[in-house]
Amino acid sequence: MAIQLTLEQEHRLLAIVNAGAYPSVDDALNAALTFVETATHTAFEGGEGELDDLLSEGISSGELTEKEFWSSVDSETDGMLAAHQSRDT
C-alpha cells in the first residue's frame, strides 16, 4: 500500500527523525502505528504514561536488534490477539 503524506506530516516526521528520536522515518511510522494499535486494543490495562515508559525502556535498552524487537512484538501481539479471540468465543 502506498500512502501520500501531506507536507505538514512529512515535516513532522522529519523533525522527529532529525531530533534523534528515531533512526529513520520508517521507524517513526512503525512506532506511531504501534501506538495506535495499542491505544485501540482494549486489553492493555496500563496508562499512556506507562506505555511511553515501556517504549522508551525498550528503545534505550539496546539489547535486541531491530529484527529481534519486531519479532518479539509480533509474538506478543499474536498472543494478545489469541487471548482476546478466545474470550469472545
N, C-alpha and C positions, 0 to 999 in steps of 0.2 A: 504494500500500500504506500502510495506517495502522498505526502501532505504538503500544503503550501502555507508557510508561516507569513504572518503579517510582518511588516518592517519593525514594528514595535516588539513583537515576540522574538524576532531574530536578535534585536539589540539587547533584550533582556537576557536571552540565553548566552550571548557572547559576553555580557557583563559578568554573569555568574562564572563562566569559564575563565575569563580574564582575571577575575578576582582570586582565582585559585581554588574555588570551592569544589570543582570537578575537573578532571584532566581533559575532558572533551565534551562537545555538545551532545554526543550520543549518551555519555554517562549522565549528564544533567537531565536529559529527557527520560532516561530509564529511571532515575531517581524520582522524577515527577510522576511517572506512571505508577511506580511502586507506592508513592504517597496516595495517589488517587485510589488505587486498588485497596490499600489498607483502610483508607477513610470510608470506603463504601462497603467494606467487609465487616459485617456486624459482629463477628466472632472475636475481634480484637477488643479486649476489655481495658486496655491502657488508654491514657490520655494522649493528646497531641504532644505534650512535653516529653512524655515517656518515649514515644515513638522517635522524636527528634534525638533524644539521648541515645537510644539504641542504634539509630542510623549513624550518628556521629561516632559512637564507640566502634561500630563495625568498620566504618571507613578509616578511622585512625589506627585501628589495630595492626594493619599491615600483615596479619597472619595468613590471609588467604590471597591467592591470585584472583584476578577478576573472574576467570573461568570457574574457579572453585567457589567463589562467592555466589555467582549466579546459579551454579548447580545446587548449592545449598538452599538458595531462595526457592528454586523450582521444587526441591524436595519438600521444603516446609509448606509452601503453598499447596502442593498436591495433597499433603497430609491434612491440611486445614480444610481443603475442599472436600476430601473424602469424609472427614468427620462431620462437616456441615451437611453433606448429602445423606449421610446415614441417619442423622437426626430427623430429616424431612420424610424419611420412609417409614 
